[in-house]
Amino acid sequence: MEIGPTQGISDIHKIDAPPARAQAHSHAPATELPGAGDNVDLTDGARQLQNLQSAVAATPVVDGGRVAALREAIANGSYRIDPQRIADGLLAQDRAALG
């Protein structure tokens, strides 16, 4: 492959110059593998976002049949609320979120 002249371009970087690396602002130690080449250090916020994205991707699609059945039960008065079950579910979510 032949590369033509670079006339008119005032800011050309040398091809054999090492690339500049941006440092992530994180208190976590950087992990580098010898001979592994480039690496990326994620901040704690980026790791949390990555975990949230995985959780959202794993969330099942809404079951339209179940929604319709619940609407019917609420409309005809047969749906019963179990406050203990709701409280247990909320506590379980809190425990899971706190690790």
C-alpha positions in Angstrom: 0.0 0.0 0.0 1.4 3.4 -0.9 0.7 6.5 1.1 0.7 9.8 -0.7 2.1 13.1 0.4 0.7 14.8 3.5 0.7 18.4 2.2 -1.7 20.8 4.0 -1.9 18.7 7.2 -0.1 20.5 9.9 -0.4 18.1 12.9 0.8 14.7 11.9 1.7 12.2 14.5 4.7 9.8 14.0 3.5 6.3 13.2 6.1 4.7 15.4 5.4 7.0 18.4 3.8 5.2 21.4 0.1 6.0 21.8 -0.9 8.3 24.7 -2.8 6.4 27.4 -5.6 8.1 29.4 -5.5 7.3 33.1 -8.9 6.3 34.6 -9.5 8.1 37.9 -10.1 5.2 40.2 -8.8 4.1 43.6 -8.7 0.5 42.4 -5.3 -0.8 41.5 -4.5 -1.1 37.8 -4.2 -4.7 36.6 -1.7 -5.2 33.8 -0.8 -8.5 32.3 2.7 -8.8 31.0 2.8 -8.8 27.2 -1.0 -8.4 27.0 -0.8 -5.0 25.2 -3.4 -2.3 25.9 -5.6 -2.5 28.9 -8.6 -0.6 30.2 -9.2 0.4 33.9 -12.8 0.8 34.8 -13.9 3.2 37.5 -16.3 1.9 40.2 -19.2 3.7 38.6 -18.4 2.1 35.2 -18.4 -1.3 36.9 -21.7 -0.6 38.5 -23.2 0.5 35.2 -21.9 -2.7 33.6 -23.5 -4.8 36.3 -26.8 -2.9 35.9 -26.7 -3.5 32.2 -26.2 -7.2 32.7 -29.1 -7.3 35.2 -31.4 -5.5 32.8 -30.5 -7.8 30.0 -31.3 -10.8 32.2 -34.8 -9.4 33.1 -37.5 -11.4 31.5 -40.1 -9.9 29.1 -43.4 -8.9 30.6 -46.0 -11.8 30.5 -49.1 -10.3 28.9 -51.3 -13.2 30.0 -50.3 -12.7 33.7 -50.9 -8.9 33.4 -54.4 -9.5 31.9 -55.2 -12.1 34.7 -54.1 -9.6 37.4 -56.2 -6.8 35.9 -59.2 -9.1 35.8 -58.7 -10.2 39.4 -58.4 -6.5 40.5 -61.5 -5.5 38.5 -63.7 -8.3 40.0 -62.3 -7.9 43.5 -60.8 -11.3 43.8 -57.2 -10.1 44.1 -55.9 -10.2 47.6 -52.9 -8.3 48.9 -50.6 -10.1 51.2 -48.7 -7.4 53.2 -46.3 -9.9 54.7 -45.3 -11.2 51.3 -44.7 -7.6 50.0 -42.6 -6.8 53.0 -40.5 -9.9 52.6 -40.0 -9.1 49.0 -38.9 -5.6 49.7 -36.4 -6.8 52.4 -35.0 -9.4 50.0 -34.4 -6.7 47.4 -32.6 -4.5 50.0 -30.4 -7.4 51.1 -29.6 -8.2 47.5 -28.7 -4.6 46.7 -26.5 -4.2 49.8 -24.7 -7.4 49.0 
